[in-house]
Structures are given as structure tokens and as C-alpha cells.
Amino acid sequence: MAGHSKWANIQHRKGRQDAKRGQVWTKVIREITVAARNGPDPASNSRLRLALDKASAANVPKDTVNKAVLRGSGKLEGAHYEEIRYEGYGIGGAAVIVDTMTDNKVRTVAEVRHAFAKHGGNLGTDGSVAFQFRHCGHFLFAPGTSEEQVMEAALDAGAEDVISDDDGSIEVVCAPADFDAVSQALKRAGLTPEIADVTMKALNEIHLTGTDAEKMRHLLDVLEDLDDTQQVYSSATLDT
């Protein structure tokens, strides 16, 4: 489908993240700190295990990672981060979720509200858009990947769905509890996803074009750039 590529949308967001290594490190370190509250051993803490994988992919120094684990498990002093989710609407009624970690929720809500208002969106109330998303494990493979191989490995490991997108990319969806099992099965099959995460996946996507797509991309970029933002999810797909 010309101009409408989920793969290109993902690559745009990933490219922005790669260009801002310092900001990515901050987000990963906060995630490790919060995840480690449930225990410092990644073998029994799947959230921490995923956060450590992200730290490795982002080349976060091991000493920095270890200190974050110690802070989260209470063995080192540090800021106490609270997880807060904000929900709202962007351009064309596209749903947006902003997950944050903050040590000052008054500051954070003010910044999120300002970003929505200034860039054409509206901050909603708790639960106003979350029902439009599914909490799940999600893997995305580049166009050209063998759908048959992905399907065989993923479904045998407990994945719920394998989706072939119009642009040739392949998605695997599983329950959050099955993320590790599916991830390991894909690795054993020699399959490397471009994206592998536990995420909020939109149940129905809204495709935006032209000026609307540009405005929505800018809104998402601004929200992602806020200091306290960890993740931004949207039901919008944008023309490339």
C-alpha cells in the first residue's frame, strides 16, 4: 500500500530513539529501577529481564545498569519513581497513551497536558482510550522474513496470532506471560525481530495522510521527548 507502511512508521520512531542515546539510556535506567522493585534477579523477574535486554541493546554501561538494579531493590539511595499513565486523543481522533515514570507528578501532568493542547490533541480521563488497546507481547519482523518460519516457531511456543502486513512486515502477538517463551523460540529458529516488547497494541488503527499525518507525527515526537515519558502508544498509522 503506497505511503502506508507500518514498517516505515516503526523505523521512523526507532531512528529518532537511536539519535537520542542519552534520552534512551535515561528511560531504560528508570525502567530497570522500577522493575527491580519486584526483585533483583532477572531469572524470576520477567519485567527486569526485558529491561536488561533493552539496556544491552542500547549499550548502557554495565556499572550504570547494576546501580539501577541496586537502587530499585532498595540497596542504594535514589529518586522514587511513580508510574502514571495518561490517555488522550490526537489528530483525527487517534487514541494516544503516554506511560510515564516521575518523581513529581504535578510537573508531569502539566507537561503532558501542555503537549497535547499545544499540538492539536486533547488530554482525556483515565480509561478514556485504554479500551482501544490490547496489552500484549509484540514482535515485528522486517519485510522479506519467512512467514512460514515465523508462524511455525511462534505458534508452537504459544503465540496467539501471526499477522502479515500490507508492507510485507510480519507481526507476532502473544499474551504478556508468554513473551519470554515466544522470544526464546524465535531465537532458536534463527529469527531476529526488529521490535520485541510487551506493549499496548491498538485494536483498530486510524490512517492519517498529508498535513494530518505531519501534525500527528509532531505530537507523538513532542510527547516522546518529555523527560518523564517512557512509552507513547497510538492508534494512528502515518503516511511516510
Helices and strands as residue ranges (DSSP letters): H 6-18, H 21-35, G 36-38, H 46-57, H 62-72, E 82-89, G 91-93, E 95-102, H 105-118, E 122-123, G 130-132, E 133-141, H 147-156, E 161-164, E 170-174, G 176-178, H 179-188, E 195-202, E 206-208, H 210-225, E 229-234, E 236-238
